[in-house]
């Protein structure tokens, strides 16, 4: 009995000593205690997982030449950087690249199933209808004065639907005209040629003289089967330039309520101009059956003196010439002219939107992630892979990319070509049949714009009934 009691006492003493040693060890090492506490706090944060979708934009983080550069490189890098500094949750960002021609199908399927992505990075032009459908979260509350001051107002107009910002502008793809300076020289039009890194601005009177000079004075032996200007109306592709031409005489296209108002004196005058240059042989023939892709190919084959372009097409054309894939010629840029003399300029703004998922924490993280990569001083430098919307990035890279300054200057003249109206994707199907009817003589220019306005406003009115943003 004594032996048994002694053994029990020994066990109790050993346990007490162990507890004392443990307490004195923790108390005597403050650094260890802080480290353990920090690890516990990190582990105690709630885990939140979000998905980011994007269509192919650019490869790499800052350069396409980076080892392993791919379309998801920027967002993988941004996601890791965000997770390391984020103090609200233990966050995981899953990045997925989807094909542009699958975008709407995948989004609609996932929206129907209640599983949309948390973030989508894409051209606003392609995503505006989702704002009207009530599928997107407003982002106005994450836009501060610093961003407003660094990004020109024209870009904010492109991403504002109703009273709120629904896309955070990151980069853009501006649309202009491209012209063959060699053809200008051959036709005696040297005085209308701008600098190699200039986006030349012509008045409409200048432009008419240029078209006449190219038609009359271009040497046929040097440029056989060539025409002054591209004109096309086969489908809705490249329709943004046709929309710009209808504004050349001062028509604002949309009123303050988002209705088409092209059926006035200025709109009809613009349509008459388009028909007159077509009838007088200042453009390629058969515009009603020519696509924008056809026109671009004709321009690269030096069958057109002036065509449409954007930053991507322009850079690709120069790259094809440098690699020997296309004929070499002196390609330069110009703004779409207007009667007033002010350039007409538009752009395709690219940025992120946040979908409503019904999960408050995921929605919070999605908006925080959008603000993070759209404002982080290092990450916004990646917008140079396209064209930056931020003046600060333009200034940082303008010596390396001289067209950035020219595009930035154009921002003051920018118009939002979609009007941010509901049903714009369907509205695109309305214009080109009217242009076709005008070119083949079935309708007068005035009749064509009147018909377009009536049909277009019917599309907008129907879409407005289902828009969550309509007042």
C-alpha positions as CSV (number, residue, x, y, z in Angstrom):
1,X,0.0,0.0,0.0
2,X,2.9,2.4,0.9
3,X,4.7,1.6,-2.3
4,X,1.5,2.3,-4.3
5,X,0.9,5.6,-2.6
6,X,4.6,6.7,-3.2
7,X,4.3,6.0,-6.9
8,X,1.1,8.1,-7.2
9,X,2.8,11.0,-5.4
10,X,5.8,10.8,-7.7
11,X,3.5,11.0,-10.8
12,X,1.7,14.1,-9.3
13,X,5.0,15.9,-8.6
14,X,6.3,15.2,-12.1
15,X,3.2,16.7,-13.7
16,X,3.4,19.8,-11.5
17,X,7.1,20.3,-12.5
18,X,6.3,19.9,-16.2
19,X,3.5,22.5,-16.0
20,X,5.8,24.9,-14.1
21,X,8.6,24.4,-16.6
22,X,6.2,25.0,-19.5
23,X,4.9,28.2,-18.1
24,X,8.3,29.6,-17.2
25,X,9.5,28.7,-20.7
26,X,6.7,30.7,-22.4
27,X,7.0,33.6,-20.0
28,X,10.8,33.8,-20.5
29,X,10.7,34.0,-24.3
30,X,8.6,37.0,-25.5
31,X,9.7,36.5,-29.1
32,X,8.5,33.0,-29.3
33,X,5.2,34.0,-27.7
34,X,4.6,36.7,-30.3
35,X,5.5,34.4,-33.2
36,X,3.1,31.8,-32.0
37,X,0.4,34.3,-31.5
38,X,0.9,35.7,-35.1
39,X,0.7,32.3,-36.6
40,X,-2.4,31.6,-34.6
41,X,-4.0,34.8,-35.8
42,X,-3.2,34.0,-39.4
43,X,-4.5,30.5,-39.1
44,X,-7.7,31.9,-37.4
45,X,-8.6,34.1,-40.4
46,X,-11.5,32.8,-42.4
47,X,-10.6,31.4,-45.8
48,X,-12.3,33.0,-48.8
49,X,-11.8,31.8,-52.4
50,X,-12.7,33.9,-55.5
51,X,-12.5,33.2,-59.2
52,X,-11.1,35.6,-61.8
53,X,-11.9,35.1,-65.5
54,X,-10.3,37.0,-68.4
55,X,-10.2,36.7,-72.2
56,X,-6.7,36.7,-73.7
57,X,-5.2,40.2,-73.3
58,X,-1.4,40.1,-73.1
59,X,1.2,37.6,-72.2
60,X,3.5,38.0,-69.2
61,X,3.4,40.4,-66.3
62,X,5.4,43.3,-67.7
63,X,6.9,41.8,-70.9
64,X,5.8,39.0,-73.3
65,X,9.5,38.0,-73.3
66,X,9.4,36.8,-69.7
67,X,10.1,33.1,-69.2
68,X,6.9,31.2,-69.2
69,X,4.8,34.3,-70.1
70,X,1.2,33.5,-70.7
71,X,-2.2,35.2,-70.7
72,X,-2.7,34.5,-67.0
73,X,0.7,35.6,-65.8
74,X,-0.3,39.1,-64.7
75,X,-3.2,37.9,-62.7
76,X,-1.4,35.0,-61.1
77,X,1.3,37.5,-60.0
78,X,-1.3,40.0,-58.8
79,X,-3.2,37.3,-56.9
80,X,-0.1,36.2,-55.0
81,X,0.9,39.8,-54.1
82,X,-2.7,40.5,-53.0
83,X,-2.9,37.5,-50.8
84,X,0.4,38.3,-49.1
85,X,-0.7,41.7,-48.0
86,X,-4.5,41.2,-47.5
87,X,-5.4,41.3,-43.8
88,X,-9.2,40.6,-43.8
89,X,-9.2,36.9,-44.9
90,X,-7.0,34.1,-46.0
91,X,-7.7,34.6,-49.6
92,X,-7.2,32.3,-52.6
93,X,-7.6,33.7,-56.1
94,X,-8.2,31.2,-58.9
95,X,-7.4,32.6,-62.4
96,X,-9.0,31.2,-65.6
97,X,-8.4,32.3,-69.2
98,X,-11.4,31.7,-71.5
99,X,-11.8,32.2,-75.3
100,X,-13.4,35.4,-76.3
101,X,-15.9,33.6,-78.5
102,X,-17.0,31.5,-75.5
103,X,-17.4,34.4,-73.1
104,X,-21.1,35.1,-73.3
105,X,-22.1,31.4,-73.5
106,X,-20.1,30.5,-70.4
107,X,-21.2,33.6,-68.5
108,X,-24.9,33.0,-69.3
109,X,-24.6,29.3,-68.3
110,X,-22.9,30.2,-65.0
111,X,-25.3,33.1,-64.3
112,X,-28.3,30.7,-64.8
113,X,-26.7,28.2,-62.5
114,X,-25.9,30.8,-59.8
115,X,-22.2,30.3,-60.2
116,X,-20.8,33.4,-62.0
117,X,-17.1,34.3,-61.7
118,X,-16.3,36.8,-58.9
119,X,-14.2,39.0,-61.2
120,X,-14.1,39.4,-65.0
121,X,-11.4,41.3,-66.9
122,X,-12.5,42.3,-70.4
123,X,-13.4,45.1,-72.7
124,X,-16.3,47.2,-71.3
125,X,-17.8,47.3,-74.8
126,X,-18.4,43.5,-74.6
127,X,-19.7,43.5,-71.0
128,X,-22.0,46.5,-70.7
129,X,-25.2,44.5,-71.0
130,X,-24.4,42.6,-67.8
131,X,-24.5,45.9,-65.9
132,X,-28.0,46.5,-67.3
133,X,-29.1,43.0,-66.4
134,X,-28.2,43.7,-62.7
135,X,-25.5,41.0,-62.7
136,X,-22.7,43.3,-61.7
137,X,-21.7,45.1,-58.5
138,X,-21.2,48.9,-58.5
139,X,-17.6,49.8,-58.0
140,X,-18.1,53.5,-57.3
141,X,-17.1,53.2,-53.7
142,X,-13.7,51.8,-54.5
143,X,-12.8,54.7,-56.8
144,X,-10.9,57.5,-55.0
145,X,-9.8,61.0,-56.0
146,X,-6.3,59.8,-56.8
147,X,-7.7,57.5,-59.5
148,X,-10.1,60.2,-60.8
149,X,-7.2,62.6,-61.2
150,X,-4.9,60.1,-62.9
151,X,-7.4,58.7,-65.4
152,X,-9.1,61.1,-67.8
153,X,-12.8,61.8,-67.6
154,X,-13.5,60.2,-71.0
155,X,-12.5,56.8,-69.7
156,X,-14.8,57.1,-66.6
157,X,-17.7,58.0,-69.0
158,X,-17.0,54.7,-70.8
159,X,-17.4,52.7,-67.6
160,X,-20.2,54.5,-65.9
161,X,-23.7,53.1,-66.3
162,X,-26.5,55.1,-64.8
163,X,-25.1,56.7,-61.6
164,X,-22.3,54.2,-60.9
165,X,-19.0,52.9,-62.1
166,X,-19.2,49.2,-63.0
167,X,-15.8,48.6,-64.5
168,X,-12.4,49.8,-63.2
169,X,-10.4,51.2,-66.1
170,X,-7.0,49.6,-66.5
171,X,-6.0,49.9,-70.2
172,X,-7.6,50.7,-73.5
173,X,-7.4,50.0,-77.2
174,X,-8.0,53.3,-79.1
175,X,-9.4,53.5,-82.6
176,X,-8.1,55.8,-85.3
177,X,-7.4,55.8,-89.0
178,X,-4.3,54.4,-90.6
179,X,-2.9,55.8,-93.8
180,X,-0.1,54.9,-96.3
181,X,2.3,57.8,-96.3
182,X,4.0,56.4,-99.3
183,X,0.8,56.7,-101.3
184,X,0.3,60.2,-100.0
185,X,3.7,61.2,-101.3
186,X,3.1,59.5,-104.6
187,X,-0.1,61.6,-105.0
188,X,1.5,64.9,-104.0
189,X,-0.1,65.0,-100.6
190,X,3.1,65.5,-98.5
191,X,1.6,68.5,-96.7
192,X,-1.0,66.3,-95.1
193,X,1.4,63.7,-93.7
194,X,2.0,63.8,-89.9
195,X,5.0,62.7,-87.9
196,X,5.9,59.1,-87.5
197,X,4.7,59.1,-83.9
198,X,1.9,61.6,-84.4
199,X,-1.8,60.9,-84.7
200,X,-2.5,63.5,-87.4
201,X,-5.6,65.6,-87.2
202,X,-7.3,66.7,-90.4
203,X,-10.3,68.9,-90.9
204,X,-13.1,67.4,-93.0
205,X,-12.2,69.9,-95.8
206,X,-8.7,68.6,-95.7
207,X,-9.9,65.0,-95.8
208,X,-12.0,65.7,-98.9
209,X,-8.9,67.1,-100.6
210,X,-6.9,64.0,-99.6
211,X,-9.5,61.7,-101.0
212,X,-9.6,63.6,-104.3
213,X,-5.8,63.7,-104.5
214,X,-5.5,59.9,-103.9
215,X,-8.2,59.2,-106.5
216,X,-6.8,61.6,-109.2
217,X,-3.1,61.7,-108.7
218,X,-2.1,58.3,-107.5
219,X,0.2,56.7,-110.1
220,X,-1.7,53.7,-111.6
221,X,1.4,51.9,-112.7
222,X,2.7,51.9,-109.1
223,X,-0.7,51.4,-107.4
224,X,-2.9,49.5,-109.7
225,X,-6.4,48.7,-108.4
226,X,-6.0,51.0,-105.4
227,X,-8.7,53.2,-103.8
228,X,-8.5,56.2,-101.5
229,X,-10.4,54.9,-98.5
230,X,-11.9,51.8,-96.9
231,X,-15.7,51.5,-96.6
232,X,-17.5,48.4,-95.4
233,X,-20.9,47.3,-94.2
234,X,-21.1,43.5,-94.5
235,X,-21.7,42.9,-90.8
236,X,-21.4,44.5,-87.4
237,X,-17.6,44.0,-87.2
238,X,-15.7,47.3,-87.1
239,X,-19.0,49.2,-86.9
240,X,-17.5,51.7,-84.4
241,X,-15.9,53.6,-87.3
242,X,-19.2,53.8,-89.1
243,X,-20.7,55.1,-85.9
244,X,-18.0,57.7,-85.8
245,X,-18.5,58.8,-89.4
246,X,-22.2,59.5,-88.6
247,X,-20.9,62.0,-86.0
248,X,-18.7,63.9,-88.4
249,X,-21.0,66.9,-88.8
250,X,-21.7,67.4,-85.1
251,X,-24.4,64.9,-84.4
252,X,-24.1,63.6,-80.8
253,X,-25.9,60.3,-81.7
254,X,-27.5,59.8,-78.2
255,X,-29.5,62.2,-76.2
256,X,-29.3,62.6,-72.4
257,X,-31.9,59.8,-72.0
258,X,-29.9,57.3,-74.1
259,X,-32.1,57.5,-77.2
260,X,-30.6,57.6,-80.7
261,X,-31.0,61.1,-82.3
262,X,-29.0,60.6,-85.5
263,X,-32.1,61.4,-87.6
264,X,-31.5,65.1,-87.8
265,X,-29.9,67.5,-90.3
266,X,-26.4,66.7,-89.1
267,X,-26.9,62.9,-89.0
268,X,-28.5,62.9,-92.5
269,X,-25.6,65.1,-93.8
270,X,-23.1,62.6,-92.5
271,X,-24.9,59.7,-94.2
272,X,-25.0,61.8,-97.4
273,X,-21.2,62.3,-97.2
274,X,-20.7,58.5,-96.8
275,X,-22.9,57.8,-99.8
276,X,-21.2,60.5,-101.9
277,X,-17.7,59.3,-101.4
278,X,-18.9,55.8,-102.2
279,X,-20.7,56.9,-105.4
280,X,-17.8,59.1,-106.5
281,X,-15.2,56.3,-106.3
282,X,-13.3,57.5,-103.3
283,X,-13.7,54.1,-101.6
284,X,-13.4,50.5,-102.5
285,X,-16.4,49.2,-104.5
286,X,-19.0,46.9,-103.1
287,X,-19.0,48.3,-99.6
288,X,-22.3,46.4,-98.8
289,X,-20.4,43.1,-99.2
290,X,-17.0,44.1,-97.8
291,X,-16.1,43.2,-94.2
292,X,-13.7,45.1,-91.9
293,X,-11.4,42.1,-92.2
294,X,-11.5,42.5,-96.0
295,X,-10.7,46.2,-95.7
296,X,-7.8,45.6,-93.4
297,X,-6.3,43.0,-95.8
298,X,-6.7,45.4,-98.7
299,X,-5.0,48.2,-96.8
300,X,-2.0,45.9,-95.9
301,X,-1.8,44.9,-99.6
302,X,-1.6,48.7,-100.5
303,X,-5.0,48.7,-102.3
304,X,-6.3,51.4,-99.9
305,X,-4.7,54.7,-99.0
306,X,-6.7,55.1,-95.7
307,X,-8.3,52.5,-93.5
308,X,-9.4,51.9,-90.0
309,X,-7.1,50.7,-87.2
310,X,-6.7,50.4,-83.5
311,X,-3.6,50.1,-81.3
312,X,-3.5,46.3,-81.6
313,X,-4.0,46.2,-85.4
314,X,-1.5,49.0,-85.9
315,X,1.2,47.3,-83.9
316,X,0.4,43.9,-85.6
317,X,0.7,45.5,-89.0
318,X,4.1,47.0,-88.2
319,X,5.3,43.6,-86.8
320,X,4.1,41.8,-89.9
321,X,6.1,44.2,-92.0
322,X,9.2,43.8,-89.9
323,X,9.0,40.0,-90.0
324,X,8.4,39.9,-93.8
325,X,4.8,38.6,-93.5
326,X,3.4,41.7,-95.2
327,X,4.6,44.3,-97.7
328,X,6.6,47.2,-96.2
329,X,5.3,50.7,-96.5
330,X,5.2,53.8,-94.4
331,X,2.1,53.3,-92.2
332,X,1.0,56.2,-90.0
333,X,-2.1,57.2,-88.0
334,X,-4.7,60.0,-88.1
335,X,-7.8,60.9,-86.3
336,X,-11.3,60.6,-87.8
337,X,-12.0,64.1,-89.1
338,X,-15.0,66.3,-88.4
339,X,-16.5,69.4,-89.9
340,X,-15.6,71.4,-86.8
341,X,-11.9,70.4,-87.0
342,X,-11.9,68.6,-83.6
343,X,-10.8,65.0,-83.9
344,X,-13.3,62.3,-83.4
345,X,-11.8,59.6,-81.1
346,X,-13.1,56.6,-79.3
347,X,-11.5,53.7,-77.5
348,X,-12.2,50.2,-76.1
349,X,-11.7,50.5,-72.4
350,X,-10.5,47.3,-70.7
351,X,-11.0,46.7,-67.0
352,X,-12.4,44.5,-64.3
353,X,-16.0,44.0,-63.2
354,X,-17.4,42.2,-60.1
355,X,-20.3,39.8,-60.5
356,X,-23.0,39.5,-57.9
357,X,-22.6,36.1,-56.3
358,X,-24.9,36.4,-53.2
359,X,-21.9,35.8,-51.0
360,X,-21.1,39.0,-49.2
361,X,-17.5,38.0,-48.2
362,X,-16.6,36.9,-51.7
363,X,-18.1,40.1,-53.1
364,X,-16.0,42.1,-50.6
365,X,-12.8,40.3,-51.6
366,X,-13.6,40.6,-55.3
367,X,-13.9,44.4,-55.0
368,X,-10.8,44.7,-52.8
369,X,-8.8,42.6,-55.4
370,X,-10.0,44.8,-58.3
371,X,-9.0,48.0,-56.4
372,X,-5.7,46.4,-55.5
373,X,-4.4,45.5,-59.0
374,X,-6.0,48.5,-60.6
375,X,-4.2,51.0,-58.3
376,X,-1.0,49.2,-57.1
377,X,2.0,51.3,-58.3
378,X,3.8,48.2,-59.6
379,X,0.9,46.4,-61.2
380,X,-0.5,49.3,-63.1
381,X,2.7,49.4,-65.1
382,X,1.5,46.3,-66.9
383,X,-1.1,48.5,-68.7
384,X,1.8,49.4,-71.0
385,X,1.2,46.0,-72.6
386,X,-1.8,47.6,-74.2
387,X,-2.3,51.4,-73.9
388,X,-2.4,52.9,-70.3
389,X,-5.4,54.8,-69.1
390,X,-3.3,56.4,-66.4
391,X,-1.4,59.6,-67.2
392,X,1.2,58.6,-64.7
393,X,2.0,55.4,-66.6
394,X,1.9,57.3,-69.9
395,X,4.5,59.7,-68.5
396,X,6.7,56.8,-67.2
397,X,6.8,55.1,-70.6
398,X,6.3,57.9,-73.2
399,X,9.9,57.9,-74.2
400,X,9.8,54.1,-74.8
401,X,6.3,54.2,-76.4
402,X,5.9,57.6,-78.0
403,X,2.3,56.9,-79.2
404,X,1.2,56.8,-75.5
405,X,1.4,60.6,-75.3
406,X,-0.5,61.0,-78.5
407,X,-3.3,58.7,-77.3
408,X,-3.4,60.5,-73.9
409,X,-3.8,63.8,-75.7
410,X,-6.7,62.4,-77.7
411,X,-8.6,61.5,-74.5
412,X,-10.0,65.0,-74.3
413,X,-12.0,64.4,-77.5
414,X,-13.2,60.9,-76.7
415,X,-16.9,59.9,-77.1
416,X,-18.5,56.8,-75.5
417,X,-19.6,55.0,-78.7
418,X,-22.0,52.6,-77.0
419,X,-23.8,55.4,-75.1
420,X,-23.8,52.8,-72.4
421,X,-27.4,52.1,-73.5
422,X,-29.2,48.9,-72.7
423,X,-29.3,46.3,-75.5
424,X,-26.2,47.6,-77.2
425,X,-25.2,44.1,-78.4
426,X,-28.5,43.7,-80.2
427,X,-28.3,47.3,-81.4
428,X,-25.2,46.5,-83.4
429,X,-27.3,44.3,-85.6
430,X,-29.4,47.2,-86.8
431,X,-27.0,49.6,-88.4
432,X,-25.2,47.6,-91.2
433,X,-28.4,46.5,-93.0
434,X,-29.4,50.2,-93.3
435,X,-25.9,51.1,-94.6
436,X,-26.2,48.3,-97.1
437,X,-29.6,49.6,-98.3
438,X,-28.1,53.0,-98.7
439,X,-25.1,51.9,-100.7
440,X,-27.1,49.8,-103.1
441,X,-29.7,52.6,-103.6
442,X,-32.6,51.0,-101.9
443,X,-32.8,53.9,-99.4
444,X,-31.7,57.5,-99.5
445,X,-29.2,58.5,-96.8
446,X,-32.0,60.3,-95.0
447,X,-34.2,57.3,-95.1
448,X,-31.4,55.0,-93.9
449,X,-30.7,57.1,-90.8
450,X,-34.4,57.5,-90.1
451,X,-35.0,53.8,-90.3
452,X,-31.9,53.1,-88.2
453,X,-33.1,55.5,-85.5
454,X,-36.6,54.0,-85.4
455,X,-35.4,50.4,-85.2
456,X,-32.5,51.2,-82.9
457,X,-34.7,53.0,-80.4
458,X,-37.2,50.1,-80.4
459,X,-34.3,47.8,-79.4
460,X,-33.2,50.2,-76.7
461,X,-36.8,50.7,-75.4
462,X,-37.3,46.9,-75.1
463,X,-34.0,46.4,-73.4
464,X,-34.7,49.3,-71.1
465,X,-37.8,47.5,-69.8
466,X,-35.5,44.8,-68.4
467,X,-32.7,47.0,-67.3
468,X,-32.1,47.4,-63.6
469,X,-30.4,50.7,-64.2
470,X,-33.3,52.4,-66.2
471,X,-34.9,55.3,-64.4
